[in-house]
Every structure is written in structure tokens, then in C-alpha cells.
């Protein structure tokens, strides 16, 4: 993220010409809307690494093990599938690029 910020700062002069015809209010409004789309569209459960607990499996190849009253049953965890985020990421980059174009 720092590398992206440094790169955008270096390209601010070129980016300034892209949005020269837009007023500052328009740029700030589009940036705000882009960040709202980013917050709405991001899959935070995947980003936080939340997992679904699956029931333990029984295999016939291993002998049954006796469990003591202190041992926990072995639970399998499965990470949820990634539900997307391309729109969210593009909205964040769009907003960042618009705001960088207004740097002096």
C-alpha cells in the first residue's frame, strides 16, 4: 500500500491533467461515492480469515482413539470461498487516483 501511495504521488502531475476539467467538488463527491462502494462491496469475512467449522470426520483407515474427558474433539475448519471484490478494489483505486490528482 505504501508503494502504491508513493507511485501515485510521483504520478500526481500526470494525473492532474486527467481531472483538470472537473471541479474539486465533483472529484471529492466521486471519491466519496467510490469509497462507499468499496466499503459496501468488500468481503470482510474473507479478509478477516473467518472460517466455517465442519463436523469431525471419521475415517476407517485409522483405529478409533479413546478420548479422555479433557480432550477436545478434532474439528475441521474450512475457509469460506472468496465472493469477489473486484468492484470493491477498483472503486478504492478509482477514489485514490481521483484524490491524488488533486495533490499539490
Phi and psi in degrees as a GROMACS rama.xvg file:
@    title "Ramachandran Plot"
@    xaxis  label "Phi"
@    yaxis  label "Psi"
@TYPE xy
-67.4258  -39.5257  UNK-2
-62.8609  -41.4093  UNK-3
-63.6967  -42.5229  UNK-4
-63.5003  -41.522  UNK-5
-66.5369  -40.2434  UNK-6
-64.5971  -42.585  UNK-7
-66.8157  -34.0071  UNK-8
-65.59  -39.2083  UNK-9
-68.5381  -32.3362  UNK-10
-90.3476  6.61727  UNK-11
-59.4645  -36.1458  UNK-12
-64.5439  -42.2301  UNK-13
-71.0025  -37.2029  UNK-14
-69.3164  -27.2269  UNK-15
-61.5873  -34.0515  UNK-16
-72.3869  -23.16  UNK-17
-68.9574  -34.0094  UNK-18
-113.138  20.0846  UNK-19
-64.3286  -31.499  UNK-20
-82.2848  -9.36023  UNK-21
-92.0489  143.964  UNK-22
-74.9783  161.368  UNK-23
-64.1846  -35.9921  UNK-24
-61.0984  -40.6829  UNK-25
-65.0269  -42.8004  UNK-26
-63.3364  -44.2434  UNK-27
-67.3681  -37.5865  UNK-28
-67.5312  -44.4574  UNK-29
-63.1313  -37.0878  UNK-30
-65.9694  -42.0087  UNK-31
-63.2938  -45.2574  UNK-32
-63.286  -40.3586  UNK-33
-62.6198  -38.6852  UNK-34
-70.5457  -34.7395  UNK-35
-64.1374  -42.7563  UNK-36
-61.9613  -39.1757  UNK-37
-62.685  -47.5304  UNK-38
-65.6531  -36.1809  UNK-39
-72.5663  -36.2212  UNK-40
-92.906  -10.7204  UNK-41
-74.5364  138.549  UNK-42
-90.2771  87.4415  UNK-43
-72.3949  -25.0392  UNK-44
-66.5713  -36.468  UNK-45
-72.7649  -40.6986  UNK-46
-64.5681  -32.1067  UNK-47
-85.4265  -4.76848  UNK-48
76.3562  23.4451  UNK-49
-65.9739  141.861  UNK-50
-124.088  158.594  UNK-51
-99.1004  134.29  UNK-52
-87.9338  124.563  UNK-53
-101.021  153.846  UNK-54
-66.3645  153.064  UNK-55
-64.3742  148.045  UNK-56
-98.4132  152.769  UNK-57
-112.444  129.253  UNK-58
-112.684  145.135  UNK-59
-88.0913  -12.0615  UNK-60
-79.3764  -23.1852  UNK-61
-106.563  146.084  UNK-62
-69.7116  149.798  UNK-63
-64.5539  138.23  UNK-64
-103.315  140.934  UNK-65
-79.6565  135.084  UNK-66
-104.85  133.787  UNK-67
-80.688  170.356  UNK-68
-72.4743  -11.519  UNK-69
-98.0598  -12.3811  UNK-70
-84.902  147.29  UNK-71
-92.7718  144.182  UNK-72
-67.2287  145.798  UNK-73
-75.4155  124.351  UNK-74
-108.424  139.372  UNK-75
-94.4258  143.532  UNK-76
-118.247  138.808  UNK-77
-127.747  129.689  UNK-78
-76.516  136.819  UNK-79
-61.8558  149.004  UNK-80
-68.5326  149.66  UNK-81
-71.1821  122.78  UNK-82
-94.2382  13.664  UNK-83
112.8  -171.144  UNK-84
149.649  5.62841  UNK-85
-63.2726  -44.1886  UNK-86
-63.9955  -39.9441  UNK-87
-63.6822  -45.7993  UNK-88
-66.893  -41.6294  UNK-89
-63.7668  -38.5976  UNK-90
-64.4831  -38.5508  UNK-91
-66.5066  -43.3289  UNK-92
-66.7375  -38.1819  UNK-93
-60.9982  -47.1882  UNK-94
-64.2184  -42.3887  UNK-95
-64.118  -42.5671  UNK-96
-64.0258  -41.0425  UNK-97
-62.8531  -43.3799  UNK-98
-69.2209  -35.9547  UNK-99
-65.7376  -31.3444  UNK-100
-66.3026  -15.2111  UNK-101
-98.1652  2.87119  UNK-102
-68.8306  145.619  UNK-103
